[in-house]
């Protein structure tokens, strides 16, 4: 008995829902017809006459007759259904635009719609890297902690005292230089006593070029030993910081060393320092290359053009093309380095864009997420969802956490 009552209640509820839907549809149809009627009645006679002609309606008719005729033909052309479809489309678009990007992404991925535009992701990653200084002139030295023992403010001293202190320092530096020269000469004397084969062995053991005359080999081995001694001294200086300060230096240089021990930390810092120096060398090479191209461009210009360029930059033109070129290049080196850096930064960004564009989409998105780059564009997702639904039908996320989240939204 209870089941019959419950069944009857469900049937009545269902019928009521259907009647409500029908009433809503009728109300929408009425709204569409009224809106169309008001639109036509608001037209002037010339405009209304053109509307009649477009439907093949001719003859001398009153305005009201024209309005009725156009509405009738419009209905026959499925005008009501098209208007209702447009209303539903606009309502759906408005609803999608109110959704959060994360919910739109869930909706897209539930039916395999790609919510991303790779070109935009690439552009945003490059923009973020540019903001972080990735394309600027690279540093030339390893970043170290400030010298805590150095005085923060210089004390005022008497001029005579300052001169005396300077004289003492000058003598110390002179003595130190003399000692270094003596040591260097002693080492060169030792190298000169070695055979050519022994000199070559020392170079080849380090993977260095061992060709040339004996004097060339002596210079090469001498420089090799000097670099090795400098590296050992550098290691000793870094170790003197202690592990805690070394970790602070790692953090300052954005190096992750984990739980490495002091020797490993020092090696990481030295390796990073070498990369810093190499990047600086490469960058300077690009500057030289760009200036060389500028020289070629200048040399291709006429004397009159070069003179005009000199005048525009406030430079004394001089006499002859070569002088013009020389002065313009000198100005570029002194005052145009910022322009050179802008060109190099632009070139670097373009290269980076090509690299990112060639990346797998999944890897690119992982990179963007690691940089907290927003990879979603609401307008794109809304457009793609609407295009999908116009062809396939409404997207329904059947079940699971995603469906729950969307239902709450």
PyMOL commands that set and color helices and strands:
alter all, ss='L'
color gray80, all
select helices_A, chain A and resi 2-41+45-54+63-76+79-98+101-110+118-131+159-192+196-204+214-239+243-252+262-299+303-312+321-335+337-357+361-370+378-391+401-408
alter helices_A, ss='H'
color red, helices_A
deselect
rebuild
show_as cartoon
